[in-house]
Amino acid sequence: MDDDPVLRDLEAELERDDPALAALLSGPVTPQHGHAVAWTILAMVVVGGGLLLAPAVTFGVVAMLLVLASPLLACWWCANPNDGPAPRAT
């Protein structure tokens, strides 16, 4: 696909040095869904605990967690993995 001889040489060198990494980089991109079971179990535990505890305690705990997590959640939403310093012109 790339006609640049330097890139082809780098690709060949990478395939010799680390074939697993070369296969990973040249393969199709697939989304990762490895934590679905853990999130389901965590949600069941939280909902079950909320039903067993007194409603006032459950409301207080949820309110504290939301207040404490909101700055972290806002930073996580605003963070773009492609953001960063612009490359310097050479």
N, C-alpha and C positions, 0 to 999 in steps of 0.2 A: 504494500500500500504506500509506504514512504519510499521515495526515490533517492533520498539522501544517503550516500555511501557511509557517512559517519554514523548515522542512526542504524544502518544495517549492521555495521561492525560492532556497535554497542549492543545491539540485540543478540548477535552471535556470541559475544563475550559473556553476556548475562546468561544465555542458555547454557554455556559451558560451566560457568561458576555456580549458578543456582537455578537448576531447571524448574524447581517448584515455584519460585518467584516469577520466573519468566512465563510459566503457564498461567499463573494467577493474573499477571499483568496483561497478557494477550487474550485471556478468555472473556466471555461475556459478563457483564455486570449483573448480578442477581441481588435482589433485596434480601436483607437478613431479618428473619423473624424467629429468633431463637428464644425469646423471653416471654412468649405468649402464655405458656403454661404457668410460669412463675407469677405473672401479673394476675392471671385468673385466680390462682390460689390465694394471693395476697388480697385481692378484692373480696373473696369469699370470707376470709378471716376478719377483715375489717367490718364488713356488713354483719357478719355473725356476732362479732364483739359488740357492735353498736346496738344490736337488738337485745343482747343480754344485759348490757349496762343500763343504768338509769338514763332517761333521755337528756336530763340536764348535764350529766357528766359527758355524755357522747357529744352534745352540742358544744360544750366548752373545749373538749379535746380537738374536735374538728376545727373550731374557730382558731385555736392557737396554732394548729398545724398550717392552716391556710395563711395566717398572718406571717408566720415564720418562713413559709415556703414561697410567698409571693415575690420577694426580690430575686430569689434564685431562679424562679420560673420565668420572670420577666427577662433576666439576663440570658437565659437559655433560649427563649424565643427570639430575642434580638440578635443573638450571635449567628453569624453566617460563616460557615467553614471556609468559604472562598474569599472572605474579607481578609484584609491584611495590607501590609505596606505594598505600594506599587513597586514593581521591579525597576531598578535603576537603568537608565539608558546608557548604553556603552558606546 
